[in-house]
Amino acid sequence: MNSAEHRRLVHEVFVQPIRSILIVDDDYPTYEEILSERGGTEAANRHDGVEKSWKRDPMGVLSVVRSFREMSLPPLIDVHDGKNVDEGGEKKIAKHLHQSDLLVLDYQLDGPSGDGSKATDIIRSVTKNSHFNLVVVHTSVSLQEAFDKILLAMLAPSSERPSDAEFSRAQEVIYEAEIDREGITARLTSSIQHTQYFSARRDFNKAVGLALKGEAPFAEFSSICKPITGWNNGTIRLVLCWCLCEFEQKIMAEMAHETNALVQWSASKVLWIRAGTAFISFTNKARDVNILQDLLEALVDWKPGPSRLFMAKFRAEIDDKGVIAENAVLGNAHVLARWYENLIGEAAEGRKTAIGESITRHSEQLVANIRNEVEDFAHRLVDIDAKRFSDKIDVIKDYFSIDLNNVAKRRIAERDHNIFVCSKPISGWHLHTGHVFECGGATWICLSPACDLVPRFKADRTEDLGDDIIPFLAVKLHDCGDGLSDIKDIQSNRYVYLSIRNEPKLFSFTKDANANPYWRAMYALDQGRFGENLEFQVHRVAKDQGKLSSSVGGAKIVGQLRYEYALNLVQKLNVSFTRVGLDFSGN
C-alpha cells in the first residue's frame, strides 16, 4: 500500500483535515507565561525550578510551529506545559483533549530524566475518549524506549498462559539442562525482552515458528535451545512459553489493569500504536524533524482498510461541510412545518417512534448532501487498487492479512459478509418487523407490518384484546448451524444469517425447500415494549391435555434483520397465505 497514490489519499483523510493542534511539552512557552507580568523573565524561563531552553534557543519550538503553519489550512495551535498533570488520578489536561485534532505530546513531561509516566497516563486517558485522536509522541529519548513503555501501558497481561502442569514441566527441563550448562536459565530469560514479547503477543503461533527456525527476533533464544540434547520442538515451545511468562511477570506493574478493546502496533521500523480511539506515532525532537511527515509515515504503515478510509473521509466531510449540508436539509420551511406538526400532534405513545423515524430521515438527507465527495474518494481508491489487482498483487491480503485463496478462510469471509448484509445491531424499544427472539426453546422472527406494532393508546385494532396487548405473527426459524457448511440453494431466498450473542448462526425460513413456513399468532404484553435486557412477555396458544389453552412466557430479542431482508420474508409468508389449491391429480 506504500505507493504515492495511497499516501496522498491517507494524507487527505487523516492529515489534511487537522484544524487544531495541542502541544503538551514542559519546555514550551505557554500563552499565560508570555503574557504574564513576569512572562519575559522568570516565569517564562522555568518549569518546576528548571530553566526552559526555549528562551535561550527558540528556533526548536519555532520550527515546529512553522511546520504546522505551512499546512494548506493552517490550524489553531495551543500549548500546555503539563504543570497540572499529576501521576495517578484524573488528569485535568485530558478534559479538553477531545477538542484537538492532533496532540503533540512530550514523552518526558517530568523533566529530562523522566520515565514517561505522565505522558503514558495522558495517552491512557486519550484512548478512552470518544473522539478519534491523532497523537505524536515527541521525545529526546530513544523512540524504541518510548514505544515499549507506551505499548506496555496499553496491553493487559496475556490471558493465555500455560497450565500449572506445563509450567512445572518447563521448569523441570530447564533445571535438567542447567546441570550440564550452568547459567542457561539466565541466558534463556535474558533472550526474551520487549521485542520478543510483543512479537509473541501479536501472533504466538507465528512467534513459535520463528523460534523453531531460529529467525529474528528469536535467533538468540533458538541458538540457546538447539544444542540441548532431547529438546524437540514441543520442548522448545514449552520453554518459550515459560520465558515469556517470566518476562511478563517482570513488567506486570507497567501494564494496563484492564484489557483495551483494540490494540494494534507496528511490525516494522516505523513505530505506531493503535489503541482504543487513538492512533499514536513517534518522532524525535531533532530540529529538522517534520512531525506531520512522520505522522503520515506511521499512518501509511498502519495500512488502514478501505472501509476505514471511506469513513475517515466521511467524517472529514461532515466536519468541513456539515453546516452547508445542514442548511440544504433545512431549506424547505413547508416540509419542516408539516414534519413538526406531525411530531407534536402524535399521541405520547407513538411520539417516540415518530421522533426516531424523523431523525433517521434527516440523517439520510444530511448524508445525501455530502456523499458525492466520499464517492469520489472511494472511486479514486478503488481505481488504484484495481490496477494493483490486475498486476497480480494480492490487494486483499495486503490490507487485511487474509488469504481468500484459502477455501476455509474464504468460507468464513462469505459467512461473515452474509451476516453483515443480512442483519444489523439490535435497535428499537418495542417489537418491530425483523426482530428475532427466543421463546419456548425456539428461535422466532416477528413478521407483522411495522405500522401494526407501534404502541398506541386505545388502538382500534386491539379493542377486543385490551389496551395492553398487541397481536403479531411470528415464524419459527430452523437452526442450520454456524453457517460454514456448503449450502447448495443459498440463493433460494429462505436463509438468514445472524450473530446471536456474538456467535454466527444460519437459519432457514422453512424446514426444507418444499415446506411452508411454521407460523404462529402471538400476543405481546405491554404492547411489545422491551424491559431490561431486551425481554418482553408473550401470550401463546397451544394444545394442553387435549385442549387449547393460553400461557404467558418470556421472550428475549437476540437479533434483528435489516428491513429489506425482513420484508422479503414477509412477502414469502404472504405467498404461503395466498397459495391456491388446484384440482390436478398425479404426483
C-alpha positions in Angstrom: 0.0 0.0 0.0 3.0 2.3 0.3 2.5 3.9 -3.1 2.5 7.7 -3.8 -1.2 7.5 -4.6 -2.1 5.8 -1.4 0.0 8.2 0.6 -2.0 11.1 -0.9 -5.3 9.5 0.0 -4.2 8.8 3.6 -3.0 12.4 3.8 -6.3 13.6 2.5 -8.4 11.9 5.1 -6.2 12.0 8.2 -3.7 14.8 8.0 -5.3 17.4 5.8 -8.5 17.7 8.0 -6.4 18.7 11.1 -7.8 22.1 12.3 -6.4 22.2 15.8 -3.2 21.1 17.5 -2.4 20.9 21.2 1.2 20.7 22.1 1.9 19.3 25.6 5.6 19.9 26.5 7.2 21.1 29.7 9.9 23.0 27.7 7.5 25.0 25.6 6.3 28.6 26.4 2.6 28.9 27.2 0.5 32.0 26.4 0.0 32.6 30.1 3.8 32.7 30.7 4.4 35.0 27.8 1.6 37.4 28.7 2.1 37.4 32.4 3.8 40.2 34.3 7.0 38.3 34.6 6.5 36.4 31.3 9.7 37.6 29.8 11.9 36.6 32.7 11.5 34.2 35.5 8.1 32.6 34.8 8.8 32.0 31.1 12.2 30.6 31.8 11.4 28.0 34.4 9.3 24.9 34.8 9.4 23.3 38.3 12.6 25.1 39.0 14.3 24.0 35.8 15.2 26.6 33.2 13.3 26.2 30.0 15.5 26.1 26.9 13.2 27.9 24.5 14.2 31.4 25.8 17.9 30.7 25.0 17.2 28.9 21.8 13.6 29.5 20.5 14.3 28.0 17.0 13.4 24.5 18.0 9.9 25.5 19.1 9.6 27.9 16.2 10.5 25.3 13.6 7.7 23.0 15.0 5.1 25.8 14.9 6.2 26.9 11.5 5.8 23.4 10.1 2.2 23.4 11.2 1.6 26.9 9.7 2.7 25.5 6.3 -0.4 23.3 6.1 -2.9 24.2 3.3 -5.3 25.3 6.0 -3.1 26.4 9.0 -4.6 25.0 12.2 -5.1 26.6 15.6 -2.2 25.8 17.9 -2.3 25.7 21.7 0.4 24.9 24.2 0.2 23.3 27.6 3.3 22.6 29.7 1.9 19.8 31.7 2.1 21.6 35.1 -1.2 20.3 36.4 -0.6 16.7 35.2 0.0 14.6 38.3 0.8 10.9 38.2 -2.2 8.8 39.1 -5.8 10.0 39.4 -7.6 12.2 36.8 -5.6 14.4 34.5 -7.0 17.9 34.1 -5.4 18.1 30.7 -7.5 15.2 29.5 -10.7 17.1 29.9 -10.1 19.2 26.7 -8.1 16.7 24.6 -11.2 15.8 22.6 -11.2 19.4 21.3 -7.9 18.9 19.5 -7.4 17.0 16.2 -3.7 16.4 16.9 -1.9 16.0 20.2 1.8 16.5 20.2 3.0 15.0 23.4 6.4 15.4 25.1 7.4 11.9 26.4 9.4 13.4 29.3 6.9 15.8 30.9 8.6 15.4 34.2 12.0 16.7 33.0 15.0 15.3 31.1 15.4 12.4 33.5 11.7 11.5 33.4 10.5 8.0 32.7 7.4 8.9 30.6 4.8 8.1 33.3 2.9 11.4 32.9 2.8 11.1 29.1 1.7 7.5 29.4 -1.1 8.5 31.8 -2.3 11.1 29.3 -2.3 8.6 26.5 -4.4 6.2 28.6 -7.0 8.9 29.0 -6.9 9.7 25.3 -7.6 6.1 24.3 -10.8 6.2 26.3 -12.0 9.4 24.6 -14.9 9.0 22.2 -13.2 11.4 19.7 -10.7 9.9 17.3 -7.3 11.2 18.5 -4.1 11.5 16.5 -1.1 11.6 18.9 2.5 12.2 18.1 4.9 11.4 20.9 7.7 13.9 20.6 10.8 12.7 22.5 14.5 13.1 23.0 15.0 9.6 24.3 15.1 6.5 22.1 11.9 6.1 20.1 12.0 2.4 20.8 12.2 3.1 24.6 9.1 5.4 24.4 7.3 2.9 22.2 7.9 0.0 24.5 6.8 1.9 27.6 3.6 3.2 26.0 2.6 -0.1 24.3 3.0 -1.9 27.7 0.7 0.6 29.2 -1.9 -0.3 26.6 -1.7 -4.1 27.0 -3.2 -6.1 29.8 -1.4 -9.3 30.8 -1.9 -12.1 28.5 -5.0 -14.3 29.1 -3.3 -17.3 27.5 -0.9 -19.0 30.0 0.5 -22.5 30.3 -1.2 -24.8 32.8 0.4 -25.5 36.2 1.5 -28.9 34.8 3.1 -27.3 31.7 4.7 -24.6 33.8 6.2 -27.3 36.1 7.4 -29.4 33.2 9.2 -26.3 31.7 10.9 -25.6 34.9 12.0 -29.2 35.2 13.6 -29.5 31.7 15.4 -26.1 32.2 16.7 -27.4 35.6 17.9 -30.6 34.0 19.7 -28.5 31.3 21.3 -26.3 34.0 23.2 -29.3 35.3 25.3 -29.6 32.2 25.1 -26.0 31.1 25.4 -23.7 34.1 23.8 -20.3 33.6 21.4 -21.5 30.8 18.4 -20.3 32.8 19.7 -16.7 32.9 20.7 -16.8 29.3 17.2 -18.0 28.3 15.4 -15.3 30.3 17.7 -12.6 29.1 17.0 -13.6 25.4 13.3 -12.6 25.9 12.9 -8.8 26.1 10.3 -6.4 24.8 10.7 -7.1 21.1 10.3 -10.8 21.6 7.4 -10.4 24.0 5.5 -8.1 21.6 6.1 -10.5 18.7 4.5 -13.3 20.7 1.6 -11.1 21.8 0.8 -10.3 18.2 0.8 -13.9 17.0 2.0 -16.6 19.3 2.0 -19.4 16.8 4.0 -17.4 14.3 6.4 -16.5 17.1 6.9 -20.2 17.9 7.6 -20.8 14.2 10.3 -18.1 14.1 11.8 -19.5 17.3 12.0 -23.1 15.8 13.5 -21.7 12.6 16.0 -19.5 14.5 14.8 -16.4 12.8 14.6 -12.8 14.2 13.7 -11.8 16.8 14.1 -15.2 18.4 17.5 -16.1 16.9 19.4 -15.8 20.3 16.7 -17.9 22.1 16.9 -20.5 19.4 20.7 -20.7 19.5 20.5 -21.5 23.2 17.9 -24.2 22.8 19.0 -26.0 19.7 22.2 -27.6 21.0 20.5 -29.2 24.1 20.0 -32.9 23.6 16.5 -34.1 23.9 14.8 -30.7 23.4 12.4 -31.3 20.5 10.0 -28.7 19.0 7.4 -29.3 21.7 10.0 -28.7 24.4 11.3 -25.5 22.8 7.7 -24.3 22.6 7.1 -25.1 26.2 10.3 -23.3 27.3 9.4 -20.3 25.2 6.0 -20.1 27.0 7.8 -20.2 30.3 10.3 -17.5 29.4 7.5 -15.2 28.1 5.6 -15.7 31.4 8.8 -14.8 33.4 9.3 -11.7 31.4 5.6 -10.7 31.7 6.0 -11.1 35.5 8.8 -8.5 35.5 6.8 -5.9 33.5 3.4 -6.5 35.1 3.4 -3.2 37.0 3.8 -1.2 33.8 0.9 -2.9 32.1 -2.8 -1.9 31.8 -5.2 -3.1 34.5 -7.9 -3.8 32.1 -8.0 -5.1 28.5 -8.2 -2.5 25.8 -10.8 -3.3 23.2 -8.4 -2.8 20.3 -4.6 -2.7 20.4 -2.5 -3.0 17.3 1.1 -2.0 16.8 3.7 -1.8 14.1 5.9 -4.7 13.0 8.4 -2.5 11.1 10.9 0.2 11.8 8.1 2.8 11.6 6.7 2.8 15.1 3.0 3.3 15.8 0.3 2.0 18.2 -3.5 1.9 17.6 -5.3 1.6 20.9 -8.9 2.5 21.8 -9.8 5.7 19.9 -6.2 6.9 19.5 -3.5 6.4 16.8 -0.1 7.1 18.3 3.1 7.7 16.3 6.6 8.6 17.4 9.1 11.2 16.4 12.4 12.6 17.6 12.9 16.2 18.9 15.6 16.9 16.3 15.2 20.4 14.9 14.8 19.3 11.3 12.1 16.7 12.0 8.8 17.2 10.2 6.2 16.0 12.7 3.3 15.8 10.2 5.5 13.8 7.8 6.4 11.3 10.5 2.7 11.0 11.4 1.9 10.4 7.7 4.6 7.7 7.5 3.1 5.9 10.5 -0.5 6.2 9.2 0.6 4.7 5.8 2.4 1.8 7.6 -0.7 1.1 9.6 -2.5 0.3 6.3 -6.0 1.4 7.2 -8.5 -0.6 5.2 -10.8 0.8 2.5 -13.8 1.0 4.8 -11.9 2.9 7.4 -10.6 5.3 4.8 -14.2 5.8 3.5 -15.4 6.5 7.0 -12.5 8.9 7.7 -13.3 10.8 4.5 -17.0 10.9 5.5 -16.1 12.2 9.0 -13.8 14.8 7.4 -16.6 16.0 5.1 -19.0 16.2 7.9 -16.6 18.4 9.8 -15.8 20.5 6.7 -19.2 20.8 5.0 -21.6 19.8 7.7 -23.2 23.2 8.1 -23.7 23.6 4.3 -25.3 20.1 4.2 -27.4 21.0 7.2 -28.7 24.2 5.5 -29.7 22.1 2.5 -31.7 19.7 4.7 -33.4 22.6 6.5 -34.1 24.6 3.3 -37.8 23.9 2.8 -39.9 25.6 5.6 -43.2 24.0 4.4 -41.7 20.5 4.8 -40.3 21.3 8.2 -43.6 22.8 9.4 -45.5 19.7 8.3 -42.9 17.5 9.9 -43.0 19.2 13.2 -46.8 19.4 13.3 -46.8 15.6 12.9 -44.5 15.2 15.9 -46.3 17.5 18.3 -49.7 16.1 17.2 -48.7 12.5 17.7 -50.1 10.8 20.8 -47.5 10.3 23.5 -47.4 6.5 22.9 -46.4 6.9 19.3 -44.2 10.0 19.6 -41.1 8.1 20.5 -41.3 6.1 17.3 -42.2 9.2 15.2 -39.2 11.1 16.5 -36.9 8.1 15.7 -38.2 7.9 12.2 -37.8 11.7 11.7 -34.2 11.7 12.9 -33.4 8.8 10.5 -34.9 10.8 7.6 -32.9 13.9 8.5 -29.7 11.9 8.8 -30.3 10.3 5.3 -30.8 13.8 3.8 -27.6 15.1 5.5 -25.6 12.1 4.2 -27.0 12.6 0.7 -25.7 16.2 0.6 -22.0 15.1 1.2 -21.9 11.6 -0.3 -20.6 12.8 -3.7 -17.2 13.8 -2.2 -17.0 10.4 -0.3 -17.9 8.5 -3.5 -15.3 10.4 -5.5 -12.7 9.5 -2.9 -13.9 5.8 -3.0 -13.6 5.7 -6.8 -10.0 7.0 -6.6 -9.0 4.4 -4.0 -10.7 1.5 -5.9 -9.2 2.6 -9.2 -5.7 2.5 -7.6 -6.3 -0.9 -6.1 -8.0 -2.4 -9.2 -4.8 -1.6 -11.1 -2.7 -3.3 -8.4 -5.1 -6.3 -8.5 -4.8 -6.6 -12.3 -1.0 -6.6 -11.8 -1.4 -9.8 -9.7 -0.9 -8.1 -6.4 -2.9 -9.7 -3.6 -4.6 -6.5 -2.5 -6.9 -8.3 -0.1 -4.0 -9.9 1.8 -2.1 -6.6 1.8 -5.0 -4.8 3.5 -6.5 -7.5 5.7 -3.8 -10.2 6.1 -6.4 -12.7 4.9 -5.7 -15.2 2.1 -9.0 -15.6 0.2 -7.4 -18.3 -1.9 -7.6 -20.5 1.2 -11.0 -22.3 1.0 -11.7 -22.2 4.7 -10.9 -18.5 5.1 -13.0 -17.7 2.0 -15.9 -19.5 3.5 -15.6 -17.6 6.8 -15.4 -14.3 4.8 -18.5 -15.2 2.9 -20.4 -16.2 6.0 -19.4 -13.0 7.9 -20.3 -10.9 4.8 -23.7 -12.5 4.7 -24.2 -11.7 8.4 -23.2 -8.1 7.8 -25.6 -7.6 4.8 -28.5 -9.6 6.3 -28.6 -8.4 9.9 -27.9 -5.3 11.9 -27.3 -4.4 15.6 -30.5 -4.7 17.6 -32.3 -1.4 17.8 -35.7 -0.1 19.0 -37.6 0.0 22.2 -40.6 -2.2 21.2 -41.2 -5.2 18.9 -40.6 -4.4 15.3 -40.7 -6.3 11.9 -37.5 -8.3 11.6 -36.8 -8.7 15.4 -35.5 -12.2 16.1 -36.4 -13.6 19.5 -36.1 -16.7 21.6 -39.2 -18.1 23.2 -40.2 -21.6 24.4 -36.9 -23.1 23.4 -37.1 -22.0 19.8 -36.0 -19.0 17.7 -38.7 -16.9 16.0 -38.9 -13.8 13.8 -41.6 -11.2 14.0 -43.2 -10.6 10.6 -46.2 -8.4 11.3 -46.2 -5.0 9.5 -44.2 -2.3 11.4 -47.2 0.0 11.5 -49.2 -2.6 13.4 -46.6 -2.9 16.1 -46.3 0.7 17.3 -47.6 1.0 20.9 -50.7 3.2 20.8 -53.2 4.3 23.5 -56.6 2.7 22.9 -55.7 1.3 19.5 -58.8 0.2 17.5 -57.1 -2.9 16.3 -56.8 -4.3 19.8 -60.1 -3.2 21.3 -61.3 -6.8 21.9 -57.9 -7.7 23.5 -57.4 -4.7 25.8 -55.1 -1.8 25.7 -52.1 -3.8 26.9 -51.8 -6.4 24.2 -50.5 -6.3 20.6 -51.1 -9.4 18.3 -48.3 -10.3 15.9 -47.3 -13.1 13.5 -44.1 -15.0 14.2 -42.3 -17.6 12.1 -40.1 -20.3 13.6 -36.6 -20.3 12.3 -34.8 -23.6 11.7 -31.2 -23.8 13.0 -28.7 -24.7 10.3 -25.5 -24.4 12.4 -22.7 -21.8 12.2 -23.1 -21.0 8.5 -19.9 -22.6 7.3 -21.4 -25.6 5.7 -21.8 -25.6 1.9 -25.5 -24.7 1.2 -26.4 -25.6 -2.4 -29.6 -23.4 -2.5 -28.1 -20.5 -0.6 -29.7 -18.1 -3.2 -33.2 -19.6 -2.7 -34.4 -16.7 -0.5 -35.1 -18.8 2.5 -31.9 -18.4 4.6 -31.0 -15.7 7.1 -27.6 -15.1 8.7 -27.4 -13.7 12.2 -24.9 -13.1 15.1 -26.5 -14.2 18.3 -24.6 -13.5 21.5 -21.5 -13.0 19.2 -22.0 -16.5 17.8 -22.5 -16.7 14.0 -25.7 -18.6 13.1 -27.5 -19.6 9.9 -31.3 -20.2 10.0 -33.7 -21.3 7.3 -37.2 -19.9 6.9 -38.7 -23.3 6.1 -37.7 -26.7 7.2 -36.9 -27.7 3.7 -37.3 -26.3 0.2 -40.9 -27.6 -0.3 -42.2 -26.9 3.2 -44.3 -23.9 4.2 -43.3 -21.6 7.0 -44.1 -22.7 10.5 -46.0 -19.6 11.8 -48.0 -18.8 14.9 -50.1 -15.9 16.2 -48.7 -14.5 19.4 -49.7 -11.6 21.7 -47.2 -9.3 23.2 -48.0 -7.9 26.6 -47.3 -4.2 27.5 -47.8 -3.6 23.7 -44.5 -5.2 22.9 -42.3 -2.8 24.9 -38.9 -4.2 25.9 -37.9 -4.4 29.5 -34.3 -4.9 30.8 -32.0 -7.0 28.5 -34.5 -6.7 25.6 -37.0 -9.0 27.2 -40.8 -9.0 26.8 -43.8 -11.2 27.7 -46.0 -13.0 25.2 -49.3 -15.0 25.3 -49.1 -18.2 23.2 -52.0 -20.6 22.4 -51.1 -24.3 22.4 -52.7 -27.6 23.0 -52.5 -28.8 26.6 -54.1 -32.1 27.6 -56.2 -32.2 24.5 -57.5 -28.6 24.8 -56.3 -25.3 23.5 -55.0 -23.1 26.3 -53.2 -19.8 26.6 -50.0 -19.4 28.5 -47.7 -16.4 29.2 -44.0 -16.8 28.8 -40.9 -14.8 28.5 -39.2 -13.9 25.2 -35.9 -12.2 24.5 -34.7 -10.3 21.5 -31.4 -11.8 20.2 -31.1 -10.4 16.7 -32.5 -8.2 14.0 -32.7 -8.4 10.2 -32.2 -5.4 8.0 -35.6 -4.1 7.0 -35.3 -5.2 3.3 -34.5 -8.7 4.3 -37.4 -8.8 6.8 -39.8 -7.5 4.1 -38.6 -10.4 1.8 -39.7 -12.9 4.5 -43.0 -11.0 5.0 -43.6 -11.4 1.3 -42.8 -15.2 1.4 -45.2 -15.6 4.3 -47.9 -13.7 2.4 -47.3 -16.1 -0.6 -47.8 -19.0 1.7 -51.1 -17.5 3.0 -52.4 -16.8 -0.6 -51.5 -20.1 -2.3 -54.3 -21.6 -4.3 -55.1 -25.3 -4.2 -55.7 -26.6 -7.8 -57.5 -29.8 -8.7 -54.7 -31.5 -10.5 -54.1 -35.2 -10.0 -50.9 -37.2 -10.1 -47.5 -36.7 -8.5 
